[in-house]
Amino acid sequence: MIKEVQDLKATLEGGSKYGSGPATLSIFAGAGGDDAEDFVRILFDMYQNFANNHNYSLTVLNTTPNELNGYRNISCLIEGKDVYKRLQFESGVHRLVRKSPFNSKNKRQTGFALVEVLPHLETTDFEMDESDLEITFTTSGGAGGQNVNKRETAVRIVHPTTGFSFFVSQERTQERNKELALSMMRAKLFTKHQEDEEKRAQGLTISDKVSIEWGNQIRSYVFDPYQLVKDHRTNTEVRQVDKVLGGEISELTEGLRNAE
């Protein structure tokens, strides 16, 4: 039984098969209003810097911006060697503490965001019946100008049983957007399957979706009254916040990767 759990954990965390490949990364705003949506922007900039530092290719798949230069959510595809291996432990709730630029009294505010990192799976890696999905096509903005807006190139895929939903709009063709959305859905269903199996093997109850709020954070980014980034899973602390936001996150995840 212990070996089964270990094998499931290795598969869930990428292993050699998925760890060496690309990953899709999505960030969702949680509790905290404007600060949470601005935090999504801050985290996305951090992962862009991470990709640049490693000469990875980053392609934005979909964005839902607000009117204050933040995002309600954003998704991207990051391609290169060992992307998923390097980013898998970013998945979870992240917490921001700072003096809010959106507060007229400049008070400290807390914002939360959920980061989700999924591996790239081939169609043969995990069986998924498209008849179980709701697939719709809509007009898309972004690169391509007016011609893109006139065609239904954007794709939304919903899995009614779980409620999982993916929307991809940035690519020029409907076929490519659908391919990417299906890949994300396959990886999400695969990850949920492995998580559920691991919990069953340990006799644990399968819980509902994690709330993006206080008490669930894996990492905190404190800008005021002191500067500190702390990963709560290993208690690793980095006081050079600018270094972390510049994409140098390996120090925060090194302990987790070594424990694999």
N, C-alpha and C positions, 0 to 999 in steps of 0.2 A: 504494500500500500504506500509506503514512504517513497519507493522508487517511482510509482505511478505519479505521485504528487510532484516529485522533482522533475520528471519528464514533462509533465504538463506545464510546470513553471518555466522550464527551459524553452518550450515551444511558445508560450505566451510572451516571453521576454525576447523573442527573436531568434535565439540560437544562431548557429552558423548559417542557416538557410535564409532567414529574413534579415538578420542583423547587418549583413553586408550590402543590403539593397537600399532603395529610396524609401521615403516615408511621406505621408500626408500629415500636415500639422494644422490643426484648427484651434482658434482661441475664441472663447465666448465670454461676454461680460456677465458678471453676477451681481450680487448686492453691492450698492455703492453709487448708483446713479451715474452722473457725468464722470465722476472719478474712476468708476469701474470701466467705462467705455474708453476713457483716456488711457487706462492701464492696459487695455487690449492693444492700443497703438504702441505703447512703450514696450510691451513684450514682443510684439511683431517686429519692431525695430531691432530688438535684441537678437531675435532669431535670424533676421536678415544679416546682421553683423556676423553672427555665427557662421552662416552659409558663406559669406564673403571670405571670412578668415580661413575656411577650409576649401575654398575654390569650388564650392557646390553651386549647382544651378537651382534657383528658386523661381517658381512660377505661381503667381497668384491665381487661385481658382474661383474665388468669390469673395466679395466684401459687402458688408452692410454698414456704411458710414453714418455718423451722426452729423449734426451741424457745427460741431466744435472740434473738428479734426480728429475725432476718435472713431471707434468702431463698436457696433453692437456685436459683431462677429466677423471673422476673417479666416479664410482657409487657403493653404498653399501646398504645393508639391515641391519637395526638396530632393534633388537627385545627386548622386555621387557615391563614392565608396564608403561603406560603414555608416551611412546616414542614420538608419533606424537604430543601430547599436549605440550611437552617440546620443540620440535624442529620446530614446524610449522612456527614460526615467523623468522626462519633463512632464509626462501626463499627470494631471491632478489639479487641485485648486491652488492658485497662487494669490498672495495677499499683499496689498500695497498700503503703506502708512506714510502720510506726508501732509504738509500744509497745503490745503486745496486751493488751486488757482481759480476754482469756480465758486469759492466761498468769499463773500464780500468782507468778512471779518478775518479771513486768512487762518481759519481754524484747522486743526488737524482732522483729517478725514481718512477713513479706511475704505478701500475698494477691493473687490475680488474678481478674479477671472479664472476660467477653466481652460486648461491646455489639454488637448487630446492629440496623441501621436499614434498613427496607425501604420503598420508595415504594408509594403506592396505585395499582393498575392497574385499568382497566376490563376487562371480560371480552373486549373486542375487541382489547386491546393485546397480549395474548400467549395463543396457543392452548394450552389445557390440557384433556386428555380426562379427565373424572371417572372413567371406567372404569379408568384407570391408578392410581387412588387407593384406599386402604382407609379407609372412613369408618365410624366407630362412634360410638354415642351412649351417654352414661352420666348418672347422677344428678349434680346440680350443687349446690354450696353457694353462699354469697354473698348478695347482695341478693335479697330476696323471701321470706326466712324458710323455714318448713317446707314450704310449697307447692312451692318450687323443689327441695328435696331429694327430693320424692316423684316428680318427673318427670325424664325423661331429656332434659334441656336442654343438657347439656355435649356438646361435639363434639370428637373427636380425628380428625385426618386425617393419614395416613401415605402417603408416596410411596416404595414399596418399592425402586425402582431406585436412588434416591439415599440413602434412609434419612432424608430430611427428615420432620419430624413437628411438627404444631402442635395445641395443645389450647386451646380457648376455652370458658370456663365462666361468665363473669360476667354476660352478658346474660340477660334473663328468658326469651327464647324460643329454641327449638332452631333455628328458621329463621335468626335473627340471628346466633347463635353459628356456625352453619355458614357463613353468608355471610362473616363475618370470617375464619374459618379458611381458607376457600377463597381469599380475597383475599391472605392472608399466604403461602399455598403458591404461588399464581400469581406473586407478587412474588419469592419465593425462587428458584423455577425460572427466572424471567426473568433475575434477577441472575446466577445460576450460568451460564446460557446466554451472557450477554454477557461474563462474565469468561473463560469457556472460549474464546469466539471471539477475544477480544483476545489471549489467550495464544497461540492458534494463529497469529494474524496476525503475531505477533512471533517465532514459532518456539520458544516456550517450552513446557515440559512442564506439563501440567495436574496440579497437586499435590493432595494429600489435605487434609482438614480441618485447620485451624490448631489446635495445642495451646494450651490456655489456661494458659500457664505462662511461666517465664523465657525470655527471648530473642525473644519474639514481641510484646512490648508496644509500643503506639503512643504511650502516655502514662503517666507516673508521677506519683503523688500521694504526696509525702513529708511526713509529719507530725512525724518525729523522726529525727535530732537537730536538724534545721532544717526550715523549712516552705517547700515548693516544689512547684509543679505544672509539669511539663515535657512538652511534646509533642515526641517524638523524631523526627517526620517533618520538622519545620521548626526544631527546637531552640529553639522559643519557650518562655520561662520566665515564670511568674507567681508571685510570692512571697506574694501575698495569697490564701492557700488558702481562707479563708472566703468571699472574693469569688467564687471559682470554684464552690465548693459551694453558693453562693447562686444559682447558675444563670447567672452571667455567664461564658459559655464562648467568646464570639465572638473574643476576643483570641487564643485558642489555635487557632482554625480560620480566622482571617482570611487568613493566608498561603496556605492550601490553597485557599480559595474564589477568591482572586485569581489563582491559577495555572490555573484552569479554562480 
